[in-house]
Amino acid sequence: MLIGDTIKHLCDQGRLFQVRPLDWRAPIERKVYVSPDLHRFLTQPSSDKGANLDRRKLQRLFDRFISGRGISVALERRTKSSDLKRLSRGEDEVWEFKVRAAKPQLRVFGRFASVDIFIALTGPVDRRNCDYPGEIIRCQREWHTLLPEYSPVHGSQANDYISTNVVSLGNS
């Protein structure tokens, strides 16, 4: 079975959800799928105004990615100021979406299923209190629970993950 068919099956089961842009007219050039917890965060308003603001900021970041607009990417952990960064090398292939405009800054962790298809599995996590090694392990476990027969994308440059409109930062 192809990974796309497995992702569709997981969506049909409610184990993954495809994120749609807030603007229904926006093109869908890339895809983001999220875990049930992230789906609830994105879709259910909170009594906490700050959480609602953070939810909208994360949705806007996902919208930029989904619609194919420019996104800054770093393949090296020490690189700062990117929207999306690979946290680990080799077999790990765990990435973080960085909501830097939020106070506190939020992080969402996931992996690329194929070029232009990102699966966000854990988060959002407050960057100040983030146990990065723990989140990497959590993300890998979630991947293996959902997609045990598939490896995430492995690459050496940003275009191995995102096909167009990528600003590569640092040594990537």
Summary of the structure (lengths in Angstrom):
residues: 172
radius of gyration: 14.9
end to end distance: 32.1
largest distance: 43.1
contacts: 529
relative contact order: 0.18
helix: 33%
strand: 24%
